[in-house]
């Protein structure tokens, strides 16, 4: 097992390292060092936490062999080769950052560590094969990504305005779909080519139960993952992501998905907003448009593009949106606006 945990050609910023050497070098980077301790220990699993975007983060066990197989699938799909230069600017605390490190170690890549900030790269002097971003990181990095061949973006939905900015980019930009339980991405769509649907990676089976996606990740030891993501299957390996079942607004018996409403409004409202709901004695709950800091002029002109049930009945403003790992915490937001 131990010889599978680190490739003999692994490098960090151009310098080869053994397991002992990389542990010693990253001793001051606590998150990296602590993860590497667990990676190289005698156990056959690592512990990690889910993102907490839909509830309280929970700790789960992931088999090291599954992380290795996930890395190999990524290498095959994105054509990663030994010695390729890759960048990590994601926190090691969560699975996406962990996997950028694991891929580098087990595939023999050359890893470059950049700061975990909203603007992690600028004026790149070298060419790189791969980087993974959150949407806000990508938004702030567009002028600098042309030196990176393949760009992954995930963690939260990519807004239409950002998609338009990267259409026909010199880099190939993929929006990814996955979660901690599936060890990051199991499906992608090429935003550079304007793809609308996610396509599952080779060997991964998908289906639908109660309108929600289920996944059979055949490269992993787990048999199936049932999600709460409402999807529309367009063929056996493609799907449109509609939104989370957990977030459905039931207004007078009409079930509405806030993420679908947001996609429609995002084309016409350029400032930060979220669709949520507040309690209502007549309808149970009503659709509510929440802005951050200020309500813009003429925002309601965008309502002409909504159905009569989707039109917000309330418009509110708060100072900041509550977040977990860069994602809007919708449950907390709803609690805040219902108390205000």
VMD Tcl script that draws the C-alpha trace (Angstrom):
set ca {
  {0.00 0.00 0.00}
  {2.72 2.46 1.00}
  {4.31 2.57 -2.46}
  {0.92 3.62 -3.88}
  {0.70 6.65 -1.59}
  {3.49 8.62 -3.27}
  {4.89 8.47 -6.81}
  {8.66 8.34 -7.16}
  {8.54 11.38 -9.50}
  {6.40 13.65 -7.32}
  {7.68 17.22 -7.13}
  {6.74 20.31 -5.18}
  {7.55 23.50 -7.06}
  {10.05 21.71 -9.28}
  {11.90 19.87 -6.48}
  {11.54 16.06 -5.98}
  {10.42 14.90 -2.53}
  {10.02 11.60 -0.71}
  {7.24 11.09 1.85}
  {9.60 12.01 4.67}
  {10.98 15.00 2.76}
  {7.60 16.52 1.90}
  {6.41 16.09 5.50}
  {9.48 17.91 6.74}
  {9.27 20.67 4.12}
  {5.56 21.40 4.80}
  {5.88 21.24 8.59}
  {5.00 24.94 8.94}
  {1.93 24.63 6.68}
  {-0.22 23.01 9.37}
  {-3.18 21.98 7.22}
  {-0.92 20.34 4.63}
  {1.27 18.71 7.28}
  {-1.67 17.33 9.28}
  {-3.25 15.84 6.17}
  {0.04 14.27 5.05}
  {0.45 12.70 8.51}
  {-2.90 10.96 8.07}
  {-2.13 10.09 4.43}
  {1.11 8.31 5.29}
  {-0.07 6.63 8.52}
  {-0.98 2.92 8.89}
  {-4.73 3.40 8.46}
  {-6.44 2.61 5.15}
  {-8.68 5.67 5.31}
  {-8.62 9.42 5.93}
  {-11.15 11.54 7.81}
  {-12.61 14.63 6.21}
  {-15.62 16.89 6.59}
  {-18.42 17.63 4.16}
  {-18.74 21.26 3.07}
  {-21.80 22.02 5.20}
  {-23.54 23.96 2.44}
  {-26.84 22.18 3.10}
  {-26.52 21.58 6.81}
  {-24.01 21.00 9.57}
  {-20.67 19.66 8.25}
  {-20.23 15.98 9.10}
  {-17.06 13.93 9.39}
  {-16.78 10.94 7.08}
  {-14.21 8.25 6.30}
  {-12.79 7.91 2.79}
  {-10.64 4.96 1.78}
  {-7.18 5.90 0.57}
  {-7.49 3.43 -2.31}
  {-10.63 5.30 -3.41}
  {-8.73 8.61 -3.41}
  {-6.04 6.95 -5.53}
  {-8.61 5.57 -8.00}
  {-10.30 8.98 -8.20}
  {-6.90 10.51 -9.02}
  {-6.33 7.97 -11.80}
  {-9.75 8.69 -13.33}
  {-9.00 12.43 -13.30}
  {-5.63 11.75 -14.94}
  {-7.22 9.69 -17.72}
  {-10.01 12.15 -18.42}
  {-7.90 15.33 -18.34}
  {-4.82 13.68 -19.85}
  {-2.49 14.39 -16.93}
  {1.04 13.03 -17.23}
  {3.97 12.58 -14.86}
  {5.73 15.91 -14.37}
  {2.79 18.12 -15.37}
  {2.73 21.39 -13.44}
  {-0.49 21.93 -11.45}
  {-1.62 24.62 -8.99}
  {-3.53 24.28 -5.74}
  {-5.17 27.42 -4.34}
  {-7.99 25.62 -2.47}
  {-8.08 24.92 1.28}
  {-6.78 21.49 2.30}
  {-9.55 21.41 4.90}
  {-12.06 20.30 2.25}
  {-12.02 17.49 -0.30}
  {-11.28 19.60 -3.40}
  {-8.05 20.93 -1.92}
  {-7.11 17.54 -0.50}
  {-7.52 15.95 -3.91}
  {-5.30 18.49 -5.67}
  {-2.57 17.41 -3.25}
  {-3.36 13.69 -3.49}
  {-3.42 13.75 -7.31}
  {-0.03 15.41 -7.35}
  {1.49 12.92 -4.91}
  {0.12 9.70 -6.43}
  {0.38 10.69 -10.12}
  {3.86 12.19 -9.93}
  {2.79 15.73 -10.78}
  {4.70 18.92 -10.04}
  {2.57 20.81 -7.50}
  {2.72 24.57 -6.97}
  {0.99 25.94 -3.87}
  {-0.66 29.34 -4.26}
  {-2.46 31.37 -1.56}
  {-6.04 30.48 -0.63}
  {-7.57 33.87 -1.43}
  {-10.29 35.22 -3.71}
  {-7.54 36.35 -6.14}
  {-4.93 33.58 -5.92}
  {-2.99 34.06 -9.16}
  {-1.58 36.98 -11.13}
  {1.19 37.47 -13.69}
  {2.00 33.78 -14.05}
  {5.48 33.39 -15.50}
  {5.26 29.69 -16.36}
  {2.73 27.50 -18.12}
  {0.63 25.07 -16.08}
  {-1.48 22.07 -16.98}
  {-4.29 22.28 -14.40}
  {-5.82 24.42 -11.66}
  {-9.06 24.18 -9.64}
  {-10.98 27.30 -8.62}
  {-14.13 28.34 -6.83}
  {-16.30 30.62 -9.01}
  {-15.16 33.80 -7.23}
  {-11.50 32.80 -7.67}
  {-12.08 32.21 -11.38}
  {-13.93 35.54 -11.73}
  {-10.91 37.36 -10.30}
  {-8.38 35.34 -12.28}
  {-9.71 35.51 -15.84}
  {-6.94 37.88 -17.08}
  {-4.26 35.41 -15.93}
  {-5.57 31.94 -16.86}
  {-4.30 31.84 -20.43}
  {-1.09 30.19 -19.16}
  {-3.12 27.33 -17.64}
  {-4.26 24.68 -20.12}
  {-7.18 23.24 -18.14}
  {-9.23 25.03 -15.50}
  {-11.73 23.33 -13.18}
  {-14.36 25.38 -11.37}
  {-16.78 24.06 -8.77}
  {-18.00 24.21 -5.21}
  {-21.01 26.37 -6.09}
  {-22.96 27.16 -9.28}
  {-21.24 29.23 -11.96}
  {-23.37 32.28 -12.78}
  {-24.35 33.13 -16.36}
  {-22.35 36.36 -16.35}
  {-19.15 34.43 -15.53}
  {-19.93 31.80 -18.17}
  {-20.15 34.53 -20.80}
  {-16.72 35.89 -19.79}
  {-14.96 32.56 -20.29}
  {-16.75 31.46 -23.47}
  {-14.12 30.73 -26.14}
  {-11.35 31.14 -23.56}
  {-7.83 30.07 -24.63}
  {-7.87 27.81 -21.60}
  {-10.35 24.95 -21.46}
  {-12.65 25.70 -18.53}
  {-14.74 22.89 -17.05}
  {-17.50 23.29 -14.50}
  {-17.39 20.21 -12.28}
  {-20.12 18.32 -10.44}
  {-19.33 16.20 -7.41}
  {-19.24 16.08 -3.64}
  {-17.15 14.81 -0.74}
  {-18.83 11.39 -0.85}
  {-17.88 10.90 -4.53}
  {-14.35 12.24 -3.89}
  {-14.88 15.39 -6.02}
  {-15.98 15.45 -9.64}
  {-17.96 12.69 -11.31}
  {-19.29 14.88 -14.14}
  {-18.15 17.97 -16.05}
  {-19.32 20.46 -18.65}
  {-17.05 22.44 -20.94}
  {-17.89 26.11 -20.34}
  {-15.39 27.26 -22.96}
  {-17.61 25.58 -25.55}
  {-20.86 26.74 -23.96}
  {-22.04 23.30 -22.89}
  {-25.27 23.33 -20.86}
  {-25.32 19.74 -19.64}
  {-23.04 17.86 -17.31}
  {-21.52 14.68 -18.77}
  {-20.58 11.89 -16.39}
  {-16.97 10.69 -16.49}
  {-16.26 7.32 -18.13}
  {-17.39 4.33 -16.08}
  {-19.74 6.34 -13.85}
  {-23.44 5.44 -14.03}
  {-26.15 7.96 -13.26}
  {-29.91 7.77 -12.85}
  {-32.86 9.47 -11.20}
  {-34.95 8.60 -8.15}
  {-37.74 10.89 -6.94}
  {-36.46 13.46 -9.48}
  {-33.03 13.45 -7.80}
  {-29.75 12.23 -9.20}
  {-28.17 9.02 -8.01}
  {-24.60 8.06 -8.83}
  {-22.88 4.69 -9.15}
  {-19.16 5.54 -9.04}
  {-17.81 2.24 -10.34}
  {-14.19 3.31 -9.83}
  {-14.78 3.55 -6.05}
  {-15.63 0.99 -3.36}
  {-18.97 2.68 -2.58}
  {-21.95 1.24 -4.47}
  {-24.22 4.28 -4.84}
  {-24.67 7.88 -3.73}
  {-28.22 9.26 -3.63}
  {-28.20 13.05 -3.93}
  {-30.82 15.71 -3.22}
  {-30.06 17.41 -6.53}
  {-33.07 17.70 -8.80}
  {-31.97 16.93 -12.37}
  {-33.27 16.42 -15.88}
  {-31.61 13.46 -17.59}
  {-31.07 14.14 -21.31}
  {-29.51 10.75 -22.04}
  {-27.79 7.93 -20.14}
  {-24.74 10.02 -19.22}
  {-25.87 13.68 -19.46}
  {-27.99 15.79 -17.14}
  {-29.17 19.32 -16.50}
  {-28.86 20.41 -12.87}
  {-32.09 22.09 -11.73}
  {-31.31 22.70 -8.04}
  {-31.45 21.23 -4.55}
  {-34.58 19.43 -3.41}
  {-33.84 20.75 0.11}
  {-34.27 24.34 -1.08}
  {-37.71 23.93 -2.68}
  {-40.16 26.74 -1.79}
  {-43.73 25.52 -1.31}
  {-45.93 28.58 -1.83}
  {-49.62 27.78 -1.67}
  {-48.96 24.26 -2.95}
  {-46.82 25.43 -5.88}
  {-43.26 24.08 -5.57}
  {-40.58 26.46 -6.80}
  {-36.83 26.00 -7.06}
  {-34.95 29.14 -5.95}
  {-31.87 28.27 -8.02}
  {-33.94 28.12 -11.21}
  {-35.42 31.55 -10.43}
  {-31.94 32.92 -9.73}
  {-30.67 31.72 -13.11}
  {-33.44 33.62 -14.87}
  {-32.88 36.82 -12.89}
  {-29.06 36.70 -13.10}
  {-29.23 37.68 -16.77}
  {-30.81 41.01 -15.84}
  {-29.64 41.77 -12.27}
  {-25.88 42.34 -11.97}
  {-25.56 42.81 -8.18}
  {-25.46 40.08 -5.52}
  {-28.84 38.56 -4.66}
  {-30.42 35.32 -3.45}
  {-33.92 33.92 -3.80}
  {-35.25 32.68 -0.46}
  {-38.63 32.60 1.31}
  {-40.38 33.96 4.36}
  {-43.27 32.47 6.29}
  {-46.74 33.56 5.27}
  {-50.05 32.78 7.01}
  {-51.96 32.40 3.73}
  {-49.47 30.60 1.46}
  {-47.19 28.91 4.01}
  {-44.17 30.69 2.53}
  {-43.64 33.22 -0.24}
  {-40.78 33.81 -2.66}
  {-38.45 36.52 -1.37}
  {-35.69 38.37 -3.22}
  {-32.78 39.24 -0.91}
  {-30.09 41.75 -1.91}
  {-26.75 42.34 -0.24}
  {-26.22 45.88 1.15}
  {-28.36 47.80 -1.38}
  {-31.48 47.36 -3.47}
  {-30.70 48.42 -7.07}
  {-32.92 50.64 -9.17}
  {-35.40 49.04 -11.57}
  {-34.65 45.52 -10.35}
  {-38.29 44.55 -10.86}
  {-38.00 44.91 -14.65}
  {-36.39 41.47 -14.52}
  {-39.64 40.01 -13.16}
  {-41.14 40.06 -16.66}
  {-39.02 36.98 -17.37}
  {-40.56 34.97 -14.51}
  {-43.80 33.04 -14.29}
  {-46.49 34.54 -12.06}
  {-45.68 32.05 -9.30}
  {-41.93 32.82 -9.42}
  {-42.28 36.60 -8.98}
  {-40.98 37.57 -5.51}
  {-43.69 38.76 -3.13}
  {-41.13 40.36 -0.78}
  {-37.85 42.21 -1.38}
  {-35.34 42.53 1.46}
  {-31.76 43.67 2.02}
  {-29.14 42.38 4.48}
  {-25.50 43.28 5.07}
  {-23.96 39.94 4.10}
  {-25.05 36.49 3.02}
  {-24.13 33.68 5.45}
  {-21.72 31.21 3.86}
  {-20.15 27.80 4.40}
  {-16.96 27.08 2.44}
  {-17.77 29.81 -0.08}
  {-21.36 28.63 -0.66}
  {-24.51 30.47 0.42}
  {-25.96 28.87 3.56}
  {-29.59 29.00 2.47}
  {-31.01 27.54 5.66}
  {-29.28 30.17 7.77}
  {-30.27 32.95 5.37}
  {-33.92 31.91 5.58}
  {-33.68 31.90 9.38}
  {-32.18 35.41 9.39}
  {-34.80 37.00 7.14}
  {-37.64 35.33 9.00}
  {-36.43 36.85 12.26}
  {-35.94 40.34 10.83}
}
mol new
graphics top color blue
foreach p $ca { graphics top sphere $p radius 0.5 }
foreach p [lrange $ca 0 end-1] q [lrange $ca 1 end] { graphics top cylinder $p $q radius 0.2 }
display resetview
